[in-house]
Amino acid sequence: MTNAGQIVAAIREMAATKNLSPEEMNDLIKDGITAGLQRIFGPNVRPEIEIDEASGEIEMVVLKRVVEEVEDSSAEISLEKAQWDDPTFEVGDVMEIPVDFSEFGWNAVTAVKQRIIQLVREGERERIRDEFLDRVGELLSGEVQQNERGKIVVMLNLARDADAIIPWKDQNPRERFRQGDPIRAVLKKVDETPKGPRLILSRADPLFVESLFKLEVPEIYQGIVEIKARAREVGGRTKIAVSSRDESIDPVGACVGLKGSRVQAVVSELGGERIDIVPWHPDPEIFARRSLAPARVSKVISDPERMVITAIVDEDQLSLAIGRNGQNVRLASQLIGWQIDLYGSREWMERGADAALFGGSSEDESLETSDFPLEELGFETDTLAALSAAGYSTFLEIIDLDRPDLEKLEGLDDAGVDEVMGTIEELTVEEEIVEEAPEPVSAEESEGEAPVDSEFDEAEQEELAVKVPSEEASESDEEDGVEEKSGG
């Protein structure tokens, strides 16, 4: 029986600094003493160690089996030696040999120390591994400990003993940190090294921007607003796409904040990096239009099989859509996950595209893209039922149908066919006029180009020249007018 209060107190103090529980501390002491006993008796020693929590006393006993001939001195004892202590011992009995700390020599004490240090380090590594493996993607704060060959060594506030670094490739080239500066970074991954887990932090990963928004925007932290996609070029520009689960909350406005306070806080942390916030949409074409902001896109064509988006913009928007060194279109492509082929209006028309996409009036565009449900067109019940049964639900779906196509529809009689054809002609008559009407002729052109009939006097010619552009008469009306005047 040995009073090892000072030893236990020293180990407890060390355990407190390493955040070890009392059970872990006792296991640590037992493992250390076992290592010392192995140095004294041999590798196969069987110790029994009891620690008195109140007094700090440690009782150590080594168990050895009684045998006729000893083969392993660390676990066996001869019958002769055992009977010296107690004549009643027989072969097969187990002898308890008490051990005192005074028997520990330098080698044994060194073994205890090394074992305890090793166990403490292993416990720290395991604790760090368990604590941070599930925290990948979270924002961590700390202090710059040193700059070592391009990488920044960080002492974290949560785990000051953790091995945390920011490699050169995960740093913002526009930023410079000195020893002692506070720093924030996102946990990118946990690497295993011979010395234990190493935390790889990043200030260049798009996750860093997302973590900053989660910190600044309560709606993102609460899960009401979600960042659906993100793309970033470090030090230049970042694009994020956001959506809201609550229709009453504008996701873009929530991220921007009052007078831009929220997004400005993120921009300041990123060293002035520009941030584009766009509303997310499940339709790739609509999403592509939004992702190319601030440029205005005139037309978008998608190829789902190849996952390619063809975007056409006006010439004055082309440089804005491309961005500096192609940055804007490149980030937009990363954001939507599709390849984006960008064309200017001139190049697109040279490739034989529809010239009406550019320079047309807003009225023409609305006529081209407007659509109506069939229920709003005033069809009879039987006609509407026949069209719905055939799979038609909107006006643009029936606009290209001819009379023979309609006659083939089941349940649609001649009266229904006439009703549908009449409706199509009525709603498309304005478009036909725009396409077939001749270009207006100015009064000067008409004066210069109209043939001068010898039977007209100057007053009649002037009256005819003014009448043509003002009333926009057709060619047949012009001929009738000429005949009437010549006859008069």
C-alpha positions as CSV (number, residue, x, y, z in Angstrom):
1,M,0.0,0.0,0.0
2,T,1.6,3.3,-1.1
3,N,0.4,6.9,-0.7
4,A,0.8,8.3,-4.2
5,G,-1.3,11.4,-3.6
6,Q,1.2,13.7,-5.2
7,I,1.4,11.5,-8.3
8,V,-2.4,11.3,-8.6
9,A,-2.7,15.1,-8.1
10,A,-0.2,15.8,-10.8
11,I,-2.0,13.5,-13.2
12,R,-5.4,15.0,-12.3
13,E,-4.0,18.5,-13.0
14,M,-2.8,17.4,-16.4
15,A,-6.1,15.7,-17.1
16,A,-8.0,18.9,-16.3
17,T,-6.1,20.9,-18.9
18,K,-6.9,18.2,-21.5
19,N,-10.6,18.1,-20.6
20,L,-10.5,14.5,-19.4
21,S,-13.3,13.0,-17.3
22,P,-12.5,11.2,-13.9
23,E,-13.1,7.8,-15.5
24,E,-10.7,8.7,-18.4
25,M,-8.1,9.9,-15.8
26,N,-8.3,6.7,-13.8
27,D,-7.9,4.6,-17.0
28,L,-4.9,6.8,-17.8
29,I,-3.2,6.2,-14.5
30,K,-3.9,2.4,-14.7
31,D,-2.5,2.2,-18.2
32,G,0.6,4.2,-17.2
33,I,1.3,2.0,-14.2
34,T,0.8,-1.1,-16.3
35,A,3.4,0.1,-18.7
36,G,5.8,0.6,-15.7
37,L,5.1,-2.9,-14.3
38,Q,5.7,-4.4,-17.8
39,R,9.1,-2.8,-17.7
40,I,9.8,-4.4,-14.3
41,F,8.2,-7.9,-14.7
42,G,7.9,-8.4,-18.4
43,P,5.4,-7.9,-21.2
44,N,2.8,-10.5,-20.1
45,V,2.4,-9.2,-16.6
46,R,-1.1,-9.4,-15.1
47,P,-1.6,-6.4,-12.8
48,E,-4.5,-5.4,-10.6
49,I,-4.6,-1.7,-9.7
50,E,-7.0,0.0,-7.3
51,I,-7.1,3.8,-6.8
52,D,-8.7,5.4,-3.8
53,E,-10.5,8.5,-5.0
54,A,-10.5,10.2,-1.6
55,S,-7.0,9.6,-0.3
56,G,-5.2,9.1,-3.6
57,E,-3.7,5.8,-2.5
58,I,-2.8,3.3,-5.2
59,E,-2.7,-0.4,-4.5
60,M,-0.9,-2.6,-7.0
61,V,-0.8,-6.4,-7.2
62,V,0.8,-8.6,-9.8
63,L,-0.8,-12.1,-10.4
64,K,1.3,-15.1,-11.2
65,R,0.4,-18.7,-11.8
66,V,2.2,-21.4,-9.7
67,V,3.9,-24.0,-12.0
68,E,6.4,-26.7,-11.7
69,E,8.7,-25.2,-14.3
70,V,8.7,-21.6,-15.2
71,E,8.5,-20.7,-18.9
72,D,7.3,-17.1,-18.7
73,S,8.6,-15.3,-15.6
74,S,6.3,-12.3,-16.1
75,A,3.2,-14.4,-15.6
76,E,4.4,-17.6,-13.8
77,I,6.2,-18.5,-10.6
78,S,7.8,-21.8,-9.5
79,L,6.1,-23.9,-6.9
80,E,9.2,-23.8,-4.8
81,K,9.3,-20.0,-4.6
82,A,5.6,-19.8,-4.0
83,Q,5.8,-22.2,-1.0
84,W,8.5,-20.0,0.5
85,D,5.8,-17.4,1.0
86,D,3.0,-19.9,1.8
87,P,3.5,-23.7,2.1
88,T,-0.1,-24.3,1.1
89,F,0.4,-23.2,-2.6
90,E,0.0,-25.9,-5.2
91,V,0.5,-26.1,-8.9
92,G,-2.2,-24.2,-10.7
93,D,-2.9,-21.7,-7.9
94,V,-2.6,-17.9,-8.5
95,M,-0.2,-16.0,-6.3
96,E,-0.8,-12.2,-5.6
97,I,2.5,-10.3,-5.3
98,P,2.1,-6.7,-3.9
99,V,4.2,-4.0,-5.6
100,D,5.3,-0.7,-4.1
101,F,6.3,2.5,-5.9
102,S,9.7,2.2,-4.4
103,E,10.4,-0.7,-6.6
104,F,10.0,1.5,-9.7
105,G,13.3,2.4,-11.1
106,W,14.2,5.0,-13.7
107,N,13.2,2.9,-16.6
108,A,9.8,2.1,-15.1
109,V,9.1,5.7,-14.2
110,T,10.0,6.7,-17.8
111,A,7.7,4.1,-19.2
112,V,4.8,5.4,-17.1
113,K,5.5,8.9,-18.2
114,Q,5.7,8.1,-21.9
115,R,2.6,5.9,-21.8
116,I,0.5,8.6,-20.1
117,I,1.7,11.2,-22.6
118,Q,0.9,8.9,-25.5
119,L,-2.5,8.1,-24.2
120,V,-3.3,11.8,-23.7
121,R,-2.3,12.6,-27.2
122,E,-4.3,9.8,-28.6
123,G,-7.3,11.0,-26.6
124,E,-6.9,14.5,-27.9
125,R,-6.7,13.3,-31.5
126,E,-9.8,11.1,-31.1
127,R,-11.7,14.0,-29.5
128,I,-10.8,16.4,-32.2
129,R,-11.7,13.9,-34.9
130,D,-15.1,13.2,-33.3
131,E,-15.8,16.9,-32.8
132,F,-15.0,18.2,-36.2
133,L,-15.8,15.4,-38.6
134,D,-19.5,16.4,-38.5
135,R,-18.7,20.1,-38.7
136,V,-17.4,20.2,-42.3
137,G,-18.9,23.3,-43.9
138,E,-19.2,25.3,-40.7
139,L,-17.6,28.6,-40.0
140,L,-14.7,28.5,-37.5
141,S,-12.9,31.4,-35.9
142,G,-9.5,31.7,-34.4
143,E,-6.2,33.5,-34.4
144,V,-3.3,33.5,-36.8
145,Q,-0.5,31.6,-35.1
146,Q,2.1,31.9,-37.9
147,N,2.7,32.0,-41.6
148,E,4.6,28.9,-42.6
149,R,5.8,28.5,-46.2
150,G,2.7,30.0,-47.7
151,K,0.2,28.3,-45.4
152,I,-1.5,30.0,-42.4
153,V,-1.4,28.1,-39.1
154,V,-4.6,28.9,-37.1
155,M,-5.2,28.4,-33.4
156,L,-8.9,27.8,-33.1
157,N,-11.0,29.3,-30.3
158,L,-12.9,26.0,-29.8
159,A,-9.9,23.7,-29.8
160,R,-6.6,25.4,-29.2
161,D,-4.7,22.2,-29.5
162,A,-6.1,21.3,-32.9
163,D,-3.8,21.3,-35.9
164,A,-5.6,23.7,-38.2
165,I,-4.1,25.3,-41.4
166,I,-5.3,27.3,-44.4
167,P,-3.3,26.1,-47.5
168,W,-2.1,28.6,-50.1
169,K,-4.7,27.5,-52.6
170,D,-7.5,28.1,-50.1
171,Q,-6.5,31.7,-49.4
172,N,-7.8,34.9,-51.0
173,P,-4.8,36.4,-52.9
174,R,-6.1,39.9,-52.1
175,E,-5.8,39.3,-48.3
176,R,-2.8,39.5,-46.0
177,F,-2.8,38.2,-42.4
178,R,-0.2,38.7,-39.7
179,Q,0.5,36.8,-36.5
180,G,-2.1,37.5,-33.9
181,D,-4.8,38.7,-36.4
182,P,-8.3,37.3,-35.8
183,I,-9.4,35.1,-38.7
184,R,-12.5,33.2,-39.8
185,A,-12.7,30.4,-42.3
186,V,-14.9,27.5,-43.2
187,L,-13.9,23.9,-42.3
188,K,-13.3,22.2,-45.7
189,K,-12.2,18.7,-44.6
190,V,-10.4,16.7,-41.9
191,D,-7.2,15.0,-43.1
192,E,-5.5,12.1,-41.3
193,T,-1.8,12.5,-40.8
194,P,0.8,10.4,-38.8
195,K,0.5,13.1,-36.1
196,G,-3.3,12.9,-36.0
197,P,-6.2,14.7,-37.6
198,R,-5.4,18.0,-39.4
199,L,-8.2,20.5,-40.0
200,I,-8.1,22.0,-43.5
201,L,-9.7,25.5,-43.5
202,S,-10.6,27.6,-46.5
203,R,-11.4,31.2,-47.3
204,A,-11.6,30.6,-51.0
205,D,-14.2,27.9,-51.1
206,P,-17.8,28.9,-52.1
207,L,-18.8,27.3,-48.8
208,F,-17.1,30.2,-47.0
209,V,-19.5,32.7,-48.7
210,E,-22.5,30.5,-47.8
211,S,-21.4,30.3,-44.2
212,L,-21.1,34.0,-44.0
213,F,-24.6,34.5,-45.3
214,K,-25.9,31.9,-42.8
215,L,-24.2,34.0,-40.1
216,E,-25.6,37.4,-41.3
217,V,-29.1,36.3,-42.6
218,P,-31.4,34.8,-39.9
219,E,-33.8,33.5,-42.6
220,I,-31.0,31.3,-43.9
221,Y,-30.0,30.1,-40.5
222,Q,-33.6,29.2,-39.7
223,G,-34.0,27.3,-43.0
224,I,-36.7,29.7,-44.5
225,V,-34.3,30.9,-47.2
226,E,-32.1,28.3,-48.9
227,I,-28.9,28.8,-51.0
228,K,-29.6,26.4,-53.8
229,A,-26.4,27.0,-55.8
230,R,-23.2,29.0,-55.6
231,A,-20.2,29.7,-57.8
232,R,-17.1,31.8,-57.0
233,E,-13.9,33.1,-58.4
234,V,-11.8,34.1,-55.4
235,G,-11.2,37.8,-55.1
236,G,-13.3,38.7,-58.2
237,R,-17.0,37.7,-58.1
238,T,-19.4,35.3,-56.4
239,K,-22.9,34.3,-57.6
240,I,-25.4,32.6,-55.4
241,A,-29.0,31.4,-56.2
242,V,-31.5,31.6,-53.4
243,S,-35.1,30.4,-52.9
244,S,-37.6,30.8,-50.1
245,R,-39.9,28.3,-48.6
246,D,-42.3,31.1,-47.5
247,E,-43.9,32.9,-50.4
248,S,-44.3,36.0,-48.2
249,I,-40.5,36.4,-47.9
250,D,-38.4,37.6,-50.8
251,P,-35.2,35.5,-50.7
252,V,-33.0,38.1,-52.5
253,G,-34.3,41.0,-50.3
254,A,-33.6,38.9,-47.2
255,C,-30.0,38.4,-48.3
256,V,-29.4,42.0,-49.2
257,G,-30.9,43.4,-46.0
258,L,-32.1,46.9,-45.1
259,K,-30.1,49.3,-47.3
260,G,-27.8,46.5,-48.2
261,S,-26.5,46.0,-44.6
262,R,-26.4,42.2,-44.7
263,V,-24.7,41.7,-48.0
264,Q,-22.2,44.6,-47.2
265,A,-21.1,42.7,-44.1
266,V,-20.3,39.7,-46.3
267,V,-18.6,41.8,-48.9
268,S,-16.4,43.4,-46.2
269,E,-15.3,40.0,-44.9
270,L,-14.4,39.0,-48.4
271,G,-12.3,42.1,-49.0
272,G,-14.6,43.9,-51.4
273,E,-15.4,40.9,-53.6
274,R,-18.5,41.5,-55.7
275,I,-21.6,39.3,-55.0
276,D,-24.5,38.6,-57.4
277,I,-27.7,37.3,-55.7
278,V,-30.3,35.8,-58.1
279,P,-33.6,34.0,-57.4
280,W,-33.3,30.3,-58.1
281,H,-35.7,28.6,-60.6
282,P,-36.2,24.9,-61.5
283,D,-36.5,25.7,-65.2
284,P,-33.0,25.8,-66.7
285,E,-33.9,28.5,-69.3
286,I,-35.3,30.9,-66.7
287,F,-32.5,30.1,-64.3
288,A,-30.0,30.8,-67.1
289,R,-31.6,34.2,-67.8
290,R,-31.3,35.2,-64.2
291,S,-27.8,33.8,-63.7
292,L,-26.4,36.0,-66.5
293,A,-27.5,39.2,-64.6
294,P,-26.8,42.1,-64.7
295,A,-27.0,41.5,-68.5
296,R,-30.4,41.3,-70.2
297,V,-30.9,38.1,-72.2
298,S,-33.1,38.3,-75.4
299,K,-33.6,34.6,-76.1
300,V,-32.7,31.3,-74.4
301,I,-32.7,27.9,-76.1
302,S,-31.9,24.7,-74.1
303,D,-30.7,21.3,-75.2
304,P,-31.5,19.0,-72.2
305,E,-29.7,16.0,-73.8
306,R,-26.4,17.8,-74.0
307,M,-27.1,20.1,-71.0
308,V,-26.3,23.1,-73.1
309,I,-28.0,26.6,-72.9
310,T,-27.7,28.9,-75.9
311,A,-28.2,32.5,-74.8
312,I,-28.6,35.4,-77.3
313,V,-28.2,39.0,-76.1
314,D,-28.3,42.4,-77.8
315,E,-25.0,43.8,-78.9
316,D,-25.0,46.5,-76.2
317,Q,-25.4,43.7,-73.6
318,L,-22.8,41.3,-75.0
319,S,-19.8,42.6,-73.1
320,L,-21.8,42.8,-69.9
321,A,-23.0,39.2,-70.3
322,I,-19.4,38.0,-70.9
323,G,-17.9,39.9,-68.1
324,R,-14.2,40.6,-67.5
325,N,-12.2,37.8,-69.1
326,G,-15.4,35.8,-69.4
327,Q,-16.0,35.8,-65.7
328,N,-19.8,36.5,-65.8
329,V,-20.7,33.8,-68.2
330,R,-18.3,31.3,-66.7
331,L,-19.8,31.8,-63.2
332,A,-23.3,31.6,-64.6
333,S,-22.4,28.3,-66.2
334,Q,-21.1,26.9,-62.9
335,L,-24.1,28.2,-61.1
336,I,-26.7,26.4,-63.2
337,G,-24.5,23.4,-63.9
338,W,-25.1,23.6,-67.7
339,Q,-22.8,24.8,-70.5
340,I,-23.7,28.2,-71.7
341,D,-23.0,29.2,-75.3
342,L,-23.4,33.0,-75.6
343,Y,-24.1,34.9,-78.9
344,G,-24.6,38.5,-79.8
345,S,-27.6,39.4,-81.9
346,R,-25.4,40.2,-85.0
347,E,-23.6,36.8,-84.9
348,W,-26.8,35.0,-84.2
349,M,-28.6,36.5,-87.2
350,E,-25.5,35.7,-89.4
351,R,-26.0,32.1,-88.5
352,G,-29.5,32.3,-90.0
353,A,-31.5,32.8,-86.8
354,D,-34.8,34.6,-86.5
355,A,-34.1,38.4,-86.9
356,A,-37.5,39.2,-85.3
357,L,-35.9,38.4,-81.9
358,F,-34.1,41.8,-82.0
359,G,-35.2,45.2,-82.8
360,G,-38.9,44.3,-82.8
361,S,-41.6,46.2,-81.1
362,S,-42.8,45.2,-77.7
363,E,-46.2,44.7,-79.2
364,D,-44.9,42.1,-81.7
365,E,-43.1,40.3,-78.8
366,S,-46.3,40.2,-76.8
367,L,-48.2,38.8,-79.7
368,E,-45.6,36.1,-80.3
369,T,-45.4,34.9,-76.7
370,S,-49.0,35.5,-75.4
371,D,-51.1,32.5,-74.7
372,F,-54.6,31.8,-73.3
373,P,-56.3,28.8,-71.7
374,L,-59.1,27.5,-74.0
375,E,-61.6,28.1,-71.2
376,E,-61.1,31.8,-71.7
377,L,-61.9,31.8,-75.4
378,G,-65.7,31.3,-75.1
379,F,-65.9,27.9,-76.8
380,E,-69.2,25.9,-76.5
381,T,-69.1,23.1,-73.9
382,D,-69.0,20.3,-76.5
383,T,-66.2,22.0,-78.4
384,L,-64.2,22.6,-75.3
385,A,-64.6,19.0,-74.2
386,A,-63.6,17.6,-77.6
387,L,-60.4,19.8,-77.6
388,S,-59.5,18.9,-74.0
389,A,-60.0,15.1,-74.7
390,A,-57.6,15.5,-77.6
391,G,-54.9,17.0,-75.3
392,Y,-55.2,20.7,-76.2
393,S,-55.5,23.2,-73.3
394,T,-54.1,26.5,-74.6
395,F,-54.5,28.7,-77.7
396,L,-51.0,28.3,-78.9
397,E,-51.5,24.5,-79.0
398,I,-54.3,24.8,-81.6
399,I,-53.1,27.9,-83.5
400,D,-51.4,25.7,-86.2
401,L,-54.3,23.3,-86.7
402,D,-56.0,23.2,-90.1
403,R,-59.6,22.3,-90.8
404,P,-58.7,18.7,-91.8
405,D,-56.9,18.3,-88.5
406,L,-59.9,19.5,-86.5
407,E,-62.3,17.3,-88.5
408,K,-60.3,14.3,-87.4
409,L,-60.9,15.1,-83.7
410,E,-63.4,12.8,-82.0
411,G,-66.6,14.5,-80.7
412,L,-66.1,17.7,-82.8
413,D,-68.8,18.3,-85.3
414,D,-68.8,20.8,-88.3
415,A,-70.2,23.6,-86.1
416,G,-67.4,23.1,-83.6
417,V,-64.8,23.1,-86.4
418,D,-66.2,26.3,-87.7
419,E,-66.2,27.8,-84.2
420,V,-62.6,26.9,-83.6
421,M,-61.4,28.1,-87.1
422,G,-63.3,31.3,-86.6
423,T,-61.7,31.9,-83.2
424,I,-58.2,31.2,-84.7
425,E,-58.7,33.6,-87.6
426,E,-60.1,36.3,-85.2
427,L,-57.2,36.2,-82.8
428,T,-54.5,36.0,-85.5
429,V,-55.9,38.6,-88.0
430,E,-53.8,41.3,-86.4
431,E,-50.6,39.4,-86.8
432,E,-51.4,38.6,-90.4
433,I,-52.0,42.3,-91.1
434,V,-48.6,43.2,-89.6
435,E,-46.9,40.6,-91.8
436,E,-48.7,41.2,-95.1
437,A,-49.2,45.0,-95.1
438,P,-46.9,46.9,-97.4
439,E,-44.4,49.3,-95.9
440,P,-45.8,52.9,-95.5
441,V,-44.8,55.2,-98.3
442,S,-43.9,58.7,-97.5
443,A,-45.5,61.6,-99.3
444,E,-42.1,62.5,-100.9
445,E,-41.6,59.0,-102.1
446,S,-45.1,58.8,-103.6
447,E,-44.6,62.1,-105.3
448,G,-41.3,60.9,-106.8
449,E,-42.4,57.4,-107.7
450,A,-46.1,57.7,-108.7
451,P,-46.6,57.8,-112.5
452,V,-47.9,61.1,-113.8
453,D,-50.9,60.6,-116.0
454,S,-51.3,63.3,-118.6
455,E,-55.1,63.3,-117.9
456,F,-54.5,64.5,-114.3
457,D,-54.0,68.2,-113.6
458,E,-51.5,69.3,-110.9
459,A,-54.2,69.6,-108.2
460,E,-55.5,66.1,-108.7
461,Q,-51.9,64.6,-108.7
462,E,-51.2,66.4,-105.4
463,E,-54.5,65.2,-103.9
464,L,-53.7,61.6,-104.9
465,A,-50.1,61.7,-103.6
466,V,-51.3,62.9,-100.1
467,K,-54.2,60.4,-99.9
468,V,-52.1,57.3,-100.3
469,P,-49.9,57.5,-97.1
470,S,-52.6,59.1,-95.0
471,E,-55.3,56.5,-95.5
472,E,-52.9,53.5,-96.1
473,A,-55.1,52.3,-98.9
474,S,-54.5,49.0,-100.6
475,E,-53.4,48.7,-104.2
476,S,-56.9,47.8,-105.4
477,D,-58.3,50.9,-103.7
478,E,-55.6,53.1,-105.4
479,E,-56.6,51.7,-108.8
480,D,-60.3,52.3,-108.2
481,G,-59.5,55.9,-107.1
482,V,-57.5,56.5,-110.2
483,E,-60.3,55.3,-112.5
484,E,-62.8,57.4,-110.7
485,K,-60.6,60.5,-111.0
486,S,-59.7,59.9,-114.6
487,G,-63.4,59.3,-115.4
488,G,-64.3,62.6,-113.8
